[in-house]
C-alpha cells in the first residue's frame, strides 16, 4: 500500500490527544452530603470493572477515528500494477487531439475545450513532484520538455486547432521519444478517435508505459468536401482550352442535393455548377475554361457546406508556359519533315543540332528530344538520354535504316530498348492502332470501318519484348512493332521501325503523323503537382534552380516567410520545408524579386470523414496492447493516484471507517454501562441524591 500525500501522516501525532484525555481524568465532581454512603460505595465497587472496560473501548474508538481521518487525507492506495514503483518519480505524457474534427461540439462545448478540461483534471490528480509533457498534432519543440503541473496547464491554454494530421501510432511514438528510464511512465491520449486516426494493424504500445485512451464523444455531423482536382492534359497553352476534373465526396448516409460548385482562377470566376452527390459516394465533374495568359495561375474550387467547412475549398496552382521546347538531333542534314512539323505552330520552339555536335549540357532544358536518322548513335548519348528520361522527359527515335544494325542495337540496349534483329524489305500496311491510348485519344471524331493507316517499304525488325513496360501504338502484321511507347524511369521513349524518309514509308506525309507527334510533344510537358497537403508533404518540386554566392531563395505568403532548404537532383530541384507551413493558402517562391514558382497548400482530407472508432473496437485494440479505455459518455476519469497507475484508492473507505468509529464512541458513551437507578426500598429511608460528575 502507498500514499499519494504521505506528508499528512505526521498528523498521526493527534492520537496523543485522546490518550492524554484518558490518562488524566479532567472530570469535576460535586460534593453531596449523605448521612450514610454505605449503599453508594457498594454500587461504585460493583460497576468499576465495567466502567474501566467502557473507557478503554472509547479510547480505542477515538484513536481509530483519528487514525482513519489522517489516512483519508493521506490518500492511501493499493497498486494494481506491480511494475509501478512508488519510490520513483512519475512521468506523465498527455496527448491532446487538436485536429479539425475536435471543432465538433457536444453538450460540454467543443471537443477541444473538453479535452483541455479533462487534461487539467488529470494533472491536478498527480503529485507535486510528478513531471508532465504535452503532445499535440503540431509536434512542437516546446512541447518536448518535461514541465511542472503549473507550466503544463499554461501550455494547455495555448492549444489551438491545427490543420496537421497525425496517426495514432505517430502520436504514441512521439509521447516518450527520448525520455529517460528510471521513472513510472503514464500516457493519456484524449481524442475523438476518428477511424482515419486509428491504425489498427500497425498499432504497437510500449509495455513499460501505462497507456489510457480517453474517448470524447461528438455529435455526428454531415459533411461534403472537395476531394481532389486534376487536368485532363498536363499541357497549358496561352489562350487554350482547359478541362479540369473536380472530384467531390459525400461522407454521410444521405444524398447531397443541389450543392453549388464554383471555380475561380485568380480572382475571376471561370465556371459554376450545381451538383448532386450520392450518399457515401463521389461525384466527378469536368469544368472547362479558356483564355489564360502565360505565367503562374492560382485556382480554387469551392462548394458550400455547413457546419464542417475546412474542406469546402481546394486550392491549386499551375503554370501556363509561353512555349514548348523541342530539340531535333539530326543525322541527315537534308531532312525537312520534323522542322516543318514543329515550325508550323509558334507554340513549339524548335532547336536543331547535328549529330556531330551535340551539346549535352543543354539536353535537360528541353521537353522533347527527337533523334532523326542518326547514323552512329553513341553509348555516351544513350547515357545522357537515360538521365533525361529518368527526370520525366520524352524521346522519339526515328532510326537510319542504312546504319549499322549492331551499332543501333548497342545504342538501344543502353536505353533498355529491344535490339535490331534485321532489316526487312517488304511492302506492308499498318494493320492495328491503339485508339485507347492517350496519344490517339480525342484525335478521331469518328472511326471509319476501313481506316487509312501508313504503308512501309523497309523497316527494322526488333526483338520481342514483354508487355510490362511498352505499348505497341501502331502495329505491323503479325504483331510486329511499327511505333511503340516504352517507359524508362519517369519518362517515355517512342521507338519507330522506320525513318522519317518517304523512301522507307509514307508516315511523314500521312495524316496521322501530325497528331501523333503533337500529342507526344504535349505529353512531354512534366507538370509539377497542382497542390500539396499540410502536414504530409515536406518536399516541393521545382524546375532546376541555380544560385550564386550572393543569391538566396525565400518562400512567402501574406504573413509568412521561410527560407527552404535546396536539394539538387539531376534535372530539377527539391525544396525541403519540414513542417514550417502550417496554414492552407498560396506560397510564392522568389529569387530576389523574380517569381520562380507558386505552390498551393490544402488541409488534409482525412479529417473530412466524421466516422469514429467505436468503444468496442477501441477496447479490443487496447486489450491487445495492455492499455485501458475511458469513454466519457459513461465513465469518469479516475482521480488521484488511481489516475496515475490504475490503482485502488482507499480514502473513501477511511472516511467511512472514521465515521463508524465516531459512531461507536457515541454509542459507548450513551448506552454502555448506563448508571443503574436504585429502587426506593434499597435506599431505605434516605433520600436519593445524584452524585454523577457535572
N, C-alpha and C positions, 0 to 999 in steps of 0.2 A: 504494500500500500504506500502511496505517496501523497504529498500535499502540494496544492497549487500555490498557497501562500503560507509557507512554513513559519514565517515571522510571527504569525499570530499565536503560535504555540507557546510563546513566552507568557501569554495571558493565563496559562495554566497555574501560575502562581496565585491566582484568585482562589484556588482551592483552600488556601490558608484561612480565608475569612470564615467559612462555616466551621472549620476546625477550632479556631480561636473562640468562636461563639460557644462551641460545645465544651471546651476545656474550662472556660471562665464563665461561671454562672452569673449573668448580669440581672437575674430576676430580683425584684424587690418584694419584700413580704411586709404585711401589715399585722401589727400585734393585736391579738384579740384575747381578752381575759376570760378565762373559764375557771369555775370553781373546782372542776375536776377534768383533767385532759387524758385520763386513762384510756377511754374508748377511742379518742383520736389517735393516740400513739399506736394502738393496735392496728387501726386501719392503715396508717402510714407504713408500718412494717410489713403488712400483708401485700401492698402494691409496689414495694420498692423494686423488686426484680423485673416486674413488667414495665415500670417506668424507665428503668435503665435500658431495656431492650428497645423501647419506643424511641428514646433519644438517640441510640445508635443507628436505628433504621432511618430516622430523619436526617442524621448526619450523612449517612451513605447516600440518601436520595439527593441531598443538596450538593454533595461533591460530584455525583454523576451528572446532575443537571448542569453544573458549571463546566465540567469536562466536555460534555457534548455541545454546549454552546460555543466554547472555544474551538472545538473541532469543526463546527459548522462554518465559522469564519475562516478557518484554515483550508477549507475546500479539499477534504480527503478524496482520494480516488483509488480504484483498483484497476491497474493497467490490464487491458485485454490483449495487448501485444507484447510478448516477451522481448522483442527486439528493441523496444523503447527503453533507453537508459535515462532515468530521471535525473541523473547526476550530470548529464551533458547539456550543453546549450541547444536550443531548438531553432532550426532554420525553417521559415515558412515562406513558400512561394505561392502567390495568388495571381491567377490569370483572369483578367477582365476582358471579355469579348467586346470589342468596340467597332465591330463591322456594321455595315448598313442595316442589317436585319435587326440590330439592337435598338434601332429607332422605333420599332414597333411598341405598342402600348398595351397595357392591361390595367386592371383596377388599381395597381400600385403606381401607375405612371409609365414612363418609358422604361424599357428593359435595362438600358444603360444606367439610369438613376437607381433602379432597384439593385443592380449588380454592385454599385458603389456602396449602397447601404448595407448589403449583406457582407461585403468585404470589411467594412468598418466594424460590424458585429463580430466577425471572426478575429480581427486584430485585437479588439478590446478584451476578448476572452483569453488571450495568452498572457504569459508572464512578462514582467517589466524587463527582464534580461533577454528575452527572445528577439531574434532578428528577422526582418521581413524583406521580401523582394517582389516587385511588381512586374508583371508581364502583360503587354498588350499586343495587338496586331502590328503596331509600328516597330516593335523590336528596337526601341530607342536605347542609346548607350547609357543615358542617365538612369535607366531602369535596371541596369545590370549590377548596381551596388546593393549591398545588404544594409538596411537602414533600420532605425528605431520605429516604434509604433507611431509616434507623432509625425515623423518625416514621411512615413508611408501614407498616412491619411492626407497629408499635404499633397503628395503625388497623385492620390486618388482624385482629388478635386480638379486636377488639371486634365483629366482624360476627356477626350472628345471623340466623336465619330470619325473613323478613318476609312478611306477607300481601299486600304490594303487588305488583301485576303490571305489567310493562312490556313493550313490544315491542322488537325488535332495533333498529329504526330510531330509537326514542326514546333508547335507550342510546348509539348511535353519535353522535347529535346532541348528547348531553349531555357526552360524554367530553372534547371540546376546545371546549366552549362558552365563549366569551370569552377563549380563550388567545391570547397574542400570537404574531406571526410571528417569524421570525429564529431558529428552533430546528429541530432534527431531531425530528419528531413521530412517535411509535410508539404503536400501540393494540393491546392484547391483550384479547380477550373470552373469559373462561373460563366455560363453561356446558355444560349437557347438551343445549341447543338443542332444546327441545320444539318441535313443529310450530306450536303456537299462539304461540310466542315469535318465530319467524322469519316475517317477512312478505316473501315472495319478490318480489312485484310492486313494492312500494314501496321496497325497499332501495336506498340510494344512499350510496356511500362518498366521502369527501373524497380526491381524488387526491394531495394533499400529505401525507397521513397513511399510514404504513406499517401496515396492519391485518392482524392474525393472529387466526384463530378457533381456540381451543384447546378441543377437544371432549372432555368427560368421558363415560364410559360407565357407565350404571347398569343394574342388573338390571330386567327387565320385571316390573311389579307389577300384580296385578289390582286393580280399583277400581270401586266402585259409589257413586254420590253422589245426594244430594237436590238436584235441579237447580233447581226453582222451585216456587212456590205462587201461587195466586190464588183469589179468591172468585167464585162464580157471580153474586153480587149485590153491588154496591158499598154497599148499604144494610145497616146493622147496627142492629137494634131490640133494646131490652132484653127478654130472655126469648124472642126469636125464634129460629127455626131457621136455622142457618148451614151452608153447604156449601162446603167448602174442597177445591180440586183440587190434588193433590200430584203433581208430575212427577219421577220418578226416572230415572236414566240408568246404563246399564251400559257401561263403557269397554273391556271385554275381549271376547275372541272366544269366551267360554263363557257359557252361561246361568247366571244367578244364581238359585238355588233357595232358597226359604224365608227370604227376608230379612225380619227383623222391622222393622215401621214403627210409630212411636208419635207421637201428637200430644198436646202439653200446652199448656194456656192458664194463664198464671200458674204456679203450682206444682201444678196439678191435671191429672191425665191425663184427656183427653177422648175419645180414640179410639185403637184399636190394630188392627193388621192384619199379615198375613204375605203377602208378595208374591213373585212370580217375574218377573224382568226378563230379556228375551231378550238374547242376545249382541249387543253393539254396538247396542243399541236402547234405547227409552224405554218407560216404563210410567206411565200416568196412573190415579190412584185418587181417588175423591171421598169425603172424610171428613165426616160430619155430626155436629153437636153443637148444644147449645142452652143456655138458662138463663143467659145472660150478663147481668151488671149493667152499668149505664151507666158510661162512663169509658174510659180507655185500657187496652187489653188487650195483654199480652205473650205471644206464641205461639212455639212451637218444634216443628218436625217433625224427628225423628231416626230414623236407622237404625243398624244395627250392621254394620261392615265393617272388615276388617283386611288390610294394615297401614296403608293410606292413610286417615287418619281426619279430616283437617281439613275435609272436605266432607261429613261424615256428619250434620251439623246445619245447619238453616236457620232463622234467627230472623226473626220478622215482628211488626209491631205494627199495630193498628187501633183505631179509636175507636167505641164504641157510644154513639150520640147519644141524648139524652133525648127529643128531638122533631125534627120536620122542619118548617121554616118555609115557609109558603106565603103569598104576597101576592096578593090579588084586587083589581085596579083596575077599578072598576065604572062603566059609563056609564049603566046603568039601575038606579036605586036599589032598585026593587022585585024585582029578580031574586033567586031563592032557591036555585037548584039547586047552584051552586058552594058556597055556605055550608053547605047541608045535607050535601053530599058530604063535605067535609073536617071538618066538626064531628062527624061520626059516630064518628070514630076519635080518641082523645085523643093519639095519637102526632103527629098533624098540628096545628101551631099556626098557625091562620089569622088573617091580618090583612087588613082591608078598607080600601081608600082610594077616595074618589070621584075621578072623572076630573078634576074641577075643582081638586083639592088633592093633587097627587102630591108626596110628599116624596122627591125624587131621591136625596138623600144616604143614604137607608136601603135603597135597592134592593140594594146589594151584600151585605146581611146575610141575604137570603132564598135559599132553594134553588130555588124555583119561583115564577114570576110568571104569573098568568092575567089576560089582558085580556078583560074580559067586556062586550061590547057597547059599546065606545067610539064616541061619536058623531062626534068630531072629533079623532082622534089627531094629535099634532103632530110636526114634524120633530125638535124637541128631545127628545121622548120616544123617538123612533127612535134617536137618537144615544146616549142613556143605555142603552137596551136592547141596542144593539150592543156597547157596552163590557161590559155584564153577560154577554152571550153569549161574548165573547172570553175571559172568565175561566172559562168552563165551565158557566155557568148554563143553565136551561131556561125557555122561554117558550111559553105556549099562547095563541093568538089566536082568539077567537070574535067575528066581526065583527057590527056592527049593519047589517042588510041595508037599513035605511031611511036610512042615512047617505049622504053624497055620495061616489060611487064615485071621483071624481077625487082627493078628499082621502085616501081609503083607498089608492089606487094610489100616491100620493106617499109615504105613510107606509110602505107595504110595500116600495117601491123603496129607501127608506132602510135597510131591513133586508135588502136583496138578495133580496127575495121577488118573485114574479110580480105583475104588475098585474091589476086587476079589469077584465075585458072587458065584462061585462054582468050584469044581474040576471035570472036565469032563473026563470020561474014555471011549473013543470010538476011533476006528481007522478011521482016516480021512487023506485026502491028501490036501495040499495047492492047491487051485484052481485059484488063481489070484496073479499076480505080477505087481507092478507098474514100468514098464520099462522106463517111462519118468522121474522118479525121479533121482536126481544126484547120488544116491548111486549105481544104476544099469546102469547109463549112461556109454557107451563105454565098458561095461562088455562083452556083447554078440556081436560077429561078425555077426552072423546070427541066427534068431529066428526060431526054428523048429515049425511045426504045433502042435505037441504034446510034449510040453516042460516037462522035468522031474523036479518035484518040491518035496519038503520034505513031508514025511509022519509022522503022530503023533499017539501016543497011549494014552497019557494023556496030558492034558493042562488045564491051568486056563482060566475060562470064566470071562471076565471083563465087568463092566457096560458100557453101550453105552455112547459115547461122541459126542458132537457137532463137526462138521467138520472144525471148525475155527482154531484150534490150533494143529491138529495132522493129520498124513497121515498113512494109512494102507499099508505098503510096501508089506507085504505078508499076504494073506487073506485066512481064512478057511470058508467053506460054513456053514451057509448062512451069509455072510458079517461079520464074526467074526474076531477079531484081532488075528493074529499069530505073527507078528513082526511089530510094529508101531513106528513112529517118532513123538515126542511131543516137542513143543517149550516152553522153560522155560527161561524167561529173554532173554539174548543174546546167550544162549547155547541150546543144543539139548540133549534130553534124549530118548533112544531107549528101548522099553519095549517088552520083549518076553513072549509068552504064555507058553513056555516050558523051561526046564533046559538044561544045557549042559551035558546031560546024555543020552546015547543011549537007556536006558530003557523007556524013555519018547518019543523020536523021533529020526529020523536019521539025524537031522540037523547038529550035529557036524561032521559027516562023509560025508555029502552031498557036491557035488562040488560047490554049491552056497555059502557055509559057508565062504570059504577063501576070495573071492572077497567082500562079504558082510561086513565082519569085517575089511578088509583092507581099503575099501572105507570109512567106518565110521571113522577109525583112521586117514586117510588122511584128511578127512573133519574136524577133531577136531583141526587142527592147526589154531590158531587165528592169522591171518596176520595183521600187522598194515597197515595204509593207505600207498599206494605207493607214494603219493606226497601230498603236501599242497599248498594252494593258498595264495599268498601275499595279505595282507590287509583284509583277510577274516578269515583265521584260526589262532587262537591265542593259542589254547590248542593242544599240541602234545602228542600222545600216546606212551607209552613205557612200557616194562616189569617192574615189581616191582623193585625199586631202594632203597637200604638201605645205609645210610651214617652214619659214625661215627662222633665224635665231630671234628676231625681234617681233615675230607674229605669234598670236595666240587665238584660241577659239573660246567662244562663250555661247551658252545656250540660255536664252532669255524668254521671259513671259511678262505679264503685266507687273507683278511684284516679285519676280523670281529671277535669279541669275546664278549660273553654276558653270564651272569650267570642267568639261568632260575629259575623261582620260582616253587618249587616242591609242588604238591598237591596229597597226598596219598589217594587212593581209594582201596577198597578191591580187592586184587589180582594184581593191576597194578598201575602205577604212571603216572600222567598227568603233563606236563611241560607247565607253563604259560609264554609266551614270549611277551605278549601285542603286540605292533606294532614296536618292535625293529628290526625285519628282514625286510629290505626294498629292497633287491636285490635278483633276482632269482639265484638259484645255489644249491650246496650241502653243508650241515652243519653237522658237526660231534659232537656228544655228548660224552664227555670224563669225566671219573673219574680218575684224575691223568693222567697216560699215557695209561689207558685202554679205548678202544673204546666200548661204550655201545650201540650206535645206530648211524645211518646216516639218515638224513632227506633231502628230496628234496623239493624245493620251486619253483613254477612256477607263471608266470604272469596270472592275471585273464583274462579268455577268453571272458568276457562280452565286453571288448573293441574291440574284433575282428569284431563285427557286425558294419559295417560302414553305417548304416541306421540312419537317423536323424529325429527328430521331426519336422514336417512342421510348417511354420509360423501360419497357421490357427489353428492347434492343440495347439500350444503354446498360441495363443491369447485366445482360448476357455478356456484353463487351467488358464490363467492369469485373465480373466474376472470373472471366478468363484471364484477367491480368491482376487479380487480387486487389481490386480497388473497391470503392463504395460509391453509392449514388444517393443523392438527396433531391427529391422532387418537391419544390417549394409550393406546389399546389396542395400537397398533402403533408409533407414533412416540414419540420422546423429545423434550422441549423442547430447542431449541438453547440453548447456553450462551455466556457471554461476549459478544463483540461480534457474533457471529452471531445472537444473540438480538436484538441492537439493530437490526441493519439487514439481516438475511438475507444476510450476507457469508460468505466462506470463510475460516476460521481456519487459521493455518499453524503453531501452536505444536507440534502433534504431529509435523509434518514436521521442525521444527527439532530436536526431541529425537532423532528418528531420525538426522538428519544429524550431530548431536553424537556419538551413539554410533558412527556409521560412522567418523568421523574419529579417534575414540579407538582404534577397532579398527585403523585404518590405521597409527596411530602404533605400536601394539604389534607389528604385523606388520613394519613397517620396522625396528624395533629388534631384533626376534628373527631375522628371516630375510634382510634386505637386506645384502649385502656381508659375509657371515659370514667370520670370520677363517680363513684357509687354513692347514691343517696341513701343515707342510713335511716331506716324506719324509726318512727317515734318510740315504739316500745323498746328499741335497742338503746335509745338515748336517755332512757329513764325520765326523770323529771327535769333534766337540764335542757335549757333552750339550745337550738341548733344555730351555730354561727359559721359563716363561710370563712374558711382560713386559707383559700387559694390566693396566690400572689396577685397583686394588682397588675 
